[in-house]
Amino acid sequence: MTSRVFTLAVLLGLLTVCTQGWAQTPAPGTGKVGVINIQLAIGNSAEGKKASSDLQKKYEPRQRELQQQQQEIQSLQDQLQKQAATLSDEEQRRLSRELEDKQKRFKRNQEDFQSDVQAEQQEIIQRIGQKMYRLINEYGQQNGFALIMEAYPQLPVYFATVDLTEEMIRRYDAAYPVEASAAPAAPTAKPVAPTAKPAAAAKPVSKPTQ
């Protein structure tokens, strides 16, 4: 596992905030159409970056513990493999039992780790997403948009649209400022294809190989 476990690409893969398009009935021949990558907007907001950084710091100790357990498992596997010809039957059985116990404990700890991380990620996404959605509604009504919808890169768009992603990031940061000293210096995340099902399209936590 690496620190990218906590990057927004993973965090945003768990998005369950409602991203239905905002719409109203426009007058004939009027009304603009806008698109927004809601995942990118949430992830690139100052609050989203800070939340990702805070989450990473919080779970780093448990991440290191899992890495240590994984190393111990690998060491035992190597010992059993390399010394198979010289170990007594009793010693092989003892080491095999120890290896099995470590593997079970590692799997249980890893599952608990993933569950805890995902629960906090979910809360972050919902908190930011709800506020972002309100801003999108307000912006659409104030600027004559007939429709603002989620941008799905895999689907073709055959009509002119206005990409509102950067504008909504700017407006969110202005409406919900984060202390400058707390904001992490994180690189801009690349657009991630939105998913309809939470945690299905993206791996929420990188699983260490056993």
C-alpha positions as CSV (number, residue, x, y, z in Angstrom):
1,M,0.0,0.0,0.0
2,T,1.2,3.5,-0.7
3,S,0.0,7.0,0.3
4,R,-2.1,7.2,-2.9
5,V,-4.6,5.1,-0.9
6,F,-5.8,8.4,0.3
7,T,-5.7,10.4,-2.9
8,L,-8.9,12.0,-4.1
9,A,-9.0,9.7,-7.1
10,V,-9.8,6.9,-4.6
11,L,-11.9,9.1,-2.4
12,L,-14.0,10.3,-5.3
13,G,-14.6,6.8,-6.4
14,L,-16.9,6.4,-3.4
15,L,-19.1,9.3,-4.4
16,T,-22.8,8.7,-3.6
17,V,-23.9,12.3,-3.5
18,C,-26.9,12.9,-5.8
19,T,-25.6,14.3,-9.1
20,Q,-28.8,14.6,-11.0
21,G,-28.9,17.5,-13.4
22,W,-30.5,20.7,-12.3
23,A,-33.2,21.8,-14.7
24,Q,-36.1,24.1,-15.1
25,T,-38.5,24.6,-18.0
26,P,-36.9,27.2,-20.3
27,A,-38.7,29.6,-22.6
28,P,-38.8,28.4,-26.2
29,G,-35.4,28.9,-27.8
30,T,-33.6,30.0,-24.6
31,G,-31.7,28.3,-21.9
32,K,-28.0,27.3,-21.7
33,V,-26.8,23.8,-21.0
34,G,-23.9,23.3,-18.6
35,V,-21.8,20.3,-17.6
36,I,-19.8,19.7,-14.4
37,N,-17.4,17.0,-13.3
38,I,-18.8,16.9,-9.8
39,Q,-16.1,14.5,-8.6
40,L,-13.3,16.7,-9.9
41,A,-15.0,19.8,-8.4
42,I,-15.3,18.2,-5.0
43,G,-11.8,16.8,-5.1
44,N,-10.1,20.1,-6.2
45,S,-11.9,22.3,-3.7
46,A,-9.7,23.5,-0.9
47,E,-11.9,21.7,1.6
48,G,-11.6,18.5,-0.4
49,K,-7.8,18.7,-0.5
50,K,-7.6,19.4,3.2
51,A,-9.9,16.5,4.0
52,S,-7.8,14.1,1.9
53,S,-4.6,15.3,3.6
54,D,-6.1,15.0,7.1
55,L,-7.4,11.5,6.4
56,Q,-4.1,10.4,5.2
57,K,-2.3,11.6,8.3
58,K,-4.9,10.0,10.6
59,Y,-4.6,6.6,9.0
60,E,-0.8,6.5,8.3
61,P,0.0,4.6,11.6
62,R,-2.4,1.8,10.8
63,Q,-1.1,1.7,7.3
64,R,2.4,1.3,8.5
65,E,1.2,-1.5,10.9
66,L,-0.3,-3.4,8.0
67,Q,2.9,-3.0,6.0
68,Q,4.8,-4.5,8.9
69,Q,2.4,-7.4,9.2
70,Q,2.8,-8.0,5.4
71,Q,6.6,-8.1,5.7
72,E,6.4,-10.6,8.5
73,I,4.2,-12.8,6.4
74,Q,6.5,-12.6,3.5
75,S,9.5,-13.4,5.7
76,L,7.8,-16.5,7.0
77,Q,6.8,-17.6,3.5
78,D,10.4,-17.2,2.4
79,Q,11.7,-19.2,5.3
80,L,9.4,-22.1,4.7
81,Q,10.2,-22.2,1.1
82,K,14.0,-21.8,1.3
83,Q,14.5,-24.1,4.3
84,A,12.0,-26.8,3.5
85,A,14.7,-29.4,3.0
86,T,16.4,-28.7,6.4
87,L,13.5,-28.0,8.7
88,S,12.2,-30.8,10.8
89,D,8.5,-31.8,10.3
90,E,7.7,-30.3,13.7
91,E,9.3,-27.0,12.9
92,Q,7.6,-26.8,9.6
93,R,4.2,-27.4,11.2
94,R,5.0,-24.7,13.8
95,L,6.0,-22.2,11.2
96,S,2.9,-23.1,9.0
97,R,0.6,-22.5,12.0
98,E,2.3,-19.2,12.7
99,L,2.0,-18.1,9.1
100,E,-1.7,-19.0,9.0
101,D,-2.4,-17.0,12.2
102,K,-0.5,-14.0,10.8
103,Q,-2.4,-14.2,7.5
104,K,-5.8,-14.3,9.3
105,R,-4.9,-11.4,11.6
106,F,-3.6,-9.4,8.6
107,K,-6.8,-10.0,6.6
108,R,-9.0,-9.0,9.6
109,N,-7.0,-5.9,10.3
110,Q,-6.9,-4.9,6.6
111,E,-10.7,-5.3,6.3
112,D,-11.2,-3.1,9.4
113,F,-8.8,-0.6,8.0
114,Q,-10.6,-0.4,4.7
115,S,-14.0,-0.2,6.3
116,D,-13.0,2.7,8.6
117,V,-11.3,4.6,5.8
118,Q,-14.3,4.2,3.4
119,A,-16.8,5.3,6.1
120,E,-14.9,8.6,6.7
121,Q,-14.4,9.1,2.9
122,Q,-18.1,8.7,2.5
123,E,-18.9,11.3,5.1
124,I,-16.5,13.8,3.5
125,I,-18.0,13.3,0.1
126,Q,-21.5,13.7,1.3
127,R,-20.7,16.8,3.4
128,I,-18.9,18.6,0.5
129,G,-21.2,17.3,-2.2
130,Q,-24.3,18.6,-0.5
131,K,-22.9,22.1,-0.3
132,M,-21.6,21.9,-3.8
133,Y,-25.0,20.9,-5.1
134,R,-26.7,23.9,-3.5
135,L,-24.1,26.2,-5.2
136,I,-24.8,24.5,-8.6
137,N,-28.5,25.1,-8.2
138,E,-28.0,28.8,-7.3
139,Y,-25.6,29.3,-10.2
140,G,-27.9,27.7,-12.7
141,Q,-30.9,29.7,-11.7
142,Q,-28.9,33.0,-11.6
143,N,-27.3,32.5,-15.0
144,G,-30.1,31.3,-17.2
145,F,-29.2,27.6,-17.5
146,A,-31.9,25.3,-18.6
147,L,-29.9,22.2,-17.6
148,I,-26.7,21.5,-15.7
149,M,-25.7,17.8,-15.8
150,E,-22.9,15.5,-14.7
151,A,-20.1,15.3,-17.3
152,Y,-19.6,11.7,-18.3
153,P,-16.5,11.5,-20.5
154,Q,-17.5,8.1,-21.9
155,L,-20.7,9.5,-23.3
156,P,-20.8,11.7,-26.4
157,V,-22.3,15.2,-26.3
158,Y,-23.8,16.4,-29.6
159,F,-24.7,20.0,-28.6
160,A,-22.8,23.0,-27.2
161,T,-22.3,23.0,-23.5
162,V,-20.6,25.1,-20.9
163,D,-18.1,23.4,-18.6
164,L,-18.8,24.8,-15.1
165,T,-16.3,22.7,-13.2
166,E,-13.6,25.3,-12.6
167,E,-16.2,28.0,-11.9
168,M,-17.9,25.9,-9.2
169,I,-14.5,25.1,-7.6
170,R,-13.9,28.9,-7.4
171,R,-17.3,29.6,-6.0
172,Y,-17.1,26.8,-3.5
173,D,-13.8,28.0,-2.1
174,A,-15.2,31.5,-1.8
175,A,-18.3,30.3,0.0
176,Y,-16.6,27.8,2.2
177,P,-13.0,29.0,2.8
178,V,-10.4,26.9,4.4
179,E,-7.6,28.3,6.5
180,A,-4.6,29.0,4.3
181,S,-2.1,27.4,6.7
182,A,-4.1,24.2,6.7
183,A,-4.6,23.8,3.0
184,P,-2.2,21.1,1.6
185,A,-0.1,21.7,-1.4
186,A,-1.7,19.1,-3.5
187,P,-1.5,18.8,-7.3
188,T,-4.6,19.2,-9.4
189,A,-6.3,15.9,-9.8
190,K,-7.0,14.6,-13.3
191,P,-10.7,14.1,-14.2
192,V,-12.1,10.8,-13.1
193,A,-14.9,9.1,-14.9
194,P,-18.0,9.3,-12.6
195,T,-19.6,6.1,-11.5
196,A,-23.2,5.4,-10.7
197,K,-22.4,2.8,-8.0
198,P,-20.2,3.7,-5.0
199,A,-16.9,1.9,-4.7
200,A,-17.5,-0.3,-7.8
201,A,-15.4,1.5,-10.4
202,A,-12.5,2.4,-8.3
203,K,-10.5,0.5,-5.6
204,P,-11.1,2.3,-2.4
205,V,-8.0,1.0,-0.8
206,S,-5.0,-0.7,-2.4
207,K,-4.7,-4.2,-1.0
208,P,-1.2,-5.3,-0.1
209,T,-0.3,-8.5,-1.8
210,Q,0.1,-11.4,0.5
